[in-house]
């Protein structure tokens, strides 16, 4: 496996911390009245237009821009009936466009994705909403209950939700960072499985490397659904499901879970500088 080990991005100290600066363009208030799942007629019309553009223009562009390969689509077919009842997918978060790659891989399904709230108020906020972005509110337990109720209802009605359990995007980062337990909580509450996916990297060719300065090409691998262990209860059950999802994402990314740089469960985890550390990825890219 290729590891770009790029130093182009200022990875922060906390493994769930964002490092992109978002310029606020809008002033949406994410409160109890906000339509986290917007089913209004005007919004649905705009969304239909965006989906047409996604299929005809954006998805082909995404494949070219990322050098994208998609593997494991046979699992979508094998578990089609289970997925139709509602599913939660998860992956590592390694590029601004990686959700477009997920959408491309799972079509004709139309997934939603949990997003950092400032992104919805940023310059691309309207587009983020139209491709399925659901802002995660930070306004207290009352608002959180309303937001979760909307999301859980969507999943129970056969919807698809994508979750970045690492908590933030770190571009071209190879190790799989610790997962937060919210992924398992949603799976447990909705009684629906988690479909793991993972992005890994390939060494780019001369044109991409020299002319376009692209650190790596991307491969998206889709795994098989993971469900909670019925013999476990409470927090132990959530922890077990989180660990098994994290382990599967590691394997799909070509990393031995036992040698991954980070533990599977998030616990105020800090970044580990690994340039001189062997942690299970086969290829060592130059920094």
N, C-alpha and C positions, 0 to 999 in steps of 0.2 A: 504494500500500500504506500502511496505517495503522501508525504507530509510537507506542505509548502513552507511551514515554519516562517511565515512572513513577519516582518516587524513594521509593516505599513500601518498597523492599527494599534491604538493605545489601549490595550486590554486593561480594564480597571482591576482594582484589588479584590473586590467582592465578585464571586462567580455569577451572581444574578444581576449585576449592575450594568446599566446602559452607559455607553460612552458617546453616542451620537448626540449632537446638539440639534434640537428640533425648534425651528422658527415658528412661533405660533401665528397662524393666519385666521383661525376661527376661534369661537369662544363657546363651544358646546359645554353645557353643564350636565355632568353625568350623575343625575339624581334619581329619585324614585319614579319620575315621570318620563325619563328618557327612553326612547324605543330601542332597546338593545337588540331585539329582533324586529326590524322594521318591515311590516307587511302592508304599508299604505300603497295605494295604486300608483301615485307619482313615483315613489321610490322603486317599485317593482318594474315600472316601464323603463326607468333609467338603467336599472340593473340588467334588464334583458338586452338593452343596447350594448352595455359593457361586455356582457357574456359573448355576444356575437363578435365583438372586436377581439376578445380574448382568444376565441377559437380560430379566427381567420388571420390575425396579425400577431398578437402578443405571444401565444404559445410557441409558434415557429421561431419567433425572435428570441424567446427564452432559451430554447434548445441551442440556438447558435451562440447567444451571448455567454451562456454558462458552459458550453461544450457538453450539454447534458445527455447522459444515458440513463435510462430507467430500466430497472431489473425487478423481477418478482411480481409482475402484473398478473401472473397466473393465480396468485393468492387472492386477488380481488374477485376472480371468477370462481375459484373453489369455495370461497366463503360468501358468495353473493347474497344468499338468502339471509344469512346472519347480519351482514352489513346493512341490508335494506331495513332492518328493524331499528337501526340507529347504531352509530359507532363513534368512538373517540380515537383519533390517530395522534401520534406524537413523533417528534424527530428532534435531532439537534438543530440549532438555529445558526446558520453559518454564512448567510448572504442576504442582501436586501431583496433579492428576487427569489429566494428559495421557496416561499409560499406559492409563487406562480408555478414553480416546478411541481409542487405537490398537487395543485389544481390540475395541471396538465396530466399528471400520472393517473389521477383517479376519475377523470371525466368518463362518462357523462354525469357523475355525481357532482353536486354543487356544495362544496364544504364551506363552513364558517371557520373563523380562526379567532382566538383570543389575542388581543393586541394591547400594547402599552398605550394607555389613554392619551398621552401627549401626541402620539402619531395621528390620532383622529382630529386633533386641533392643529396639526402641521400643514404644510403647503400641499401635501398629497392626501389630506384627511378625507375629502369627499370620495376619492378613488378607493382609499382603504375600506371605507364603508361599503362601497358598491361591489367590491370583490369578496365581501363576506366578513369584514373585520368587525369584531365586537369589543368595544373598549372595556378594560377592567377598571371599575370605579375604585376610588380611594377615599370615599366620603363617609365611611362608617358602616356598622353592621346592618342598619336598616336598609341602606342602598344595596349593600352586598346581597342581602336576601332577595331583593327584587330582581337584581341582575341574574343571580343563580337560578331563580325560578324560571326566568325567560329561557335561559340556556338549557336547563334540564328538560323543560317542556319541548323544546325543539328537538333534543336528542331522543326523547321518548316517542316522539311522533315520526321517527325514522330519519332524522337529520344526521348530518356528519359534522363533527367539530374537530378541528386540528388544534393541538396544544403544544407549545414550546415549553416543556417542563423544566428546562434549564433557567428560564426566567428572563433571558435577554439574548440579543444577537451579538456574537463575536465572529466577525468575518474571517474565513479561511483558518479557523481554529480546529485542530485535529482531535485532541482528547475530548471525551464526552464529559461534560461538567455534571455536578450533582443535580438530581431531579427533586423538584418540590412535590409535596404529597397531594396537591390539588388535583392532579391528573387522576390519581387513584380514588380520591373522594368523589369526583364526578362519575367515574366508572361504577363505583359502589352504589351511589345514590340512584343512578339511572338504571342500574343492573345491565349495563352494556359493556362489551369487551373493549380492550385497547388494541389498536392496530399499530404496531411499531414500524417506523421507517428510519432510515439513516442516510445522511449525506457523507460520502467519502470523496477522495480526490484522486485525480490522475495527473501525471506530469503533462503539461501542455506542449504542443508542438512549437516549432521555431517561430512561426508567424504570430501565434498568440503570445508567446513568451517574450519575443524581442520587439515586435512592432506594437503590440497592444498591452504589453507589460501585465499580462494576466498571470497571477501566481499559480493557478491550478484550474483544471477542468473538473466537473462534478459528475458523480454517479449517485443516483437515488435508488436505494434498495428497499423493497416493501417486504415485510415479514408476515408472519401468521398471527392471528388474534391471540391476545393474552387475557385471561380472566382471573378474577379473584379466587383464592383458595377457600372453598366453603367450610373447611375444617378449622379455619382461623377466625378470630373475632376481633372487633374493635380496632385499636391502633396497630396491633400486630398484623392484622389482615391488610390494612392500608400500606404499612411499611413493606410487607412481603410483595404486594403487587407493584409498588414503586420500584423495588429492587429488581424484580424480574423484568419489568419494562426497560429499566436502565441497562440491565445485562443484555437484553435482546438488541437494543439500539447499538450497544458496543459491538456485538457480534456482526450486525449488519454493516457496521462501519469498518469491519476488518480488524477489530481490536479484541484481544482476549480480556474479558471482564475482570479477571483476577489481576491483570497487569495494567488496567487502565489507571491513569494518573490520579483520578479522583475517586472518592467513595461514592456509592450510588445515592445516598440520601443527603439532601441539603441541610446543613446545620451551621448557618452563617459562614459558609465555606469561603476560603480565600484562594486567590490565584496562586498556582505553583509554577514557577519558572522552570521549564523542563529541558532547556536546550542541551544540558549535559546529562540528562537523565534517560535511562532506558525504561520504557514503560509498556512495551508490547506492540508498538507499531513497527512494521517491518522496515519500510524505507525511511531513511533519514535525509530529508531535503536540506539544502544549505540555507542558512539564514539570510 
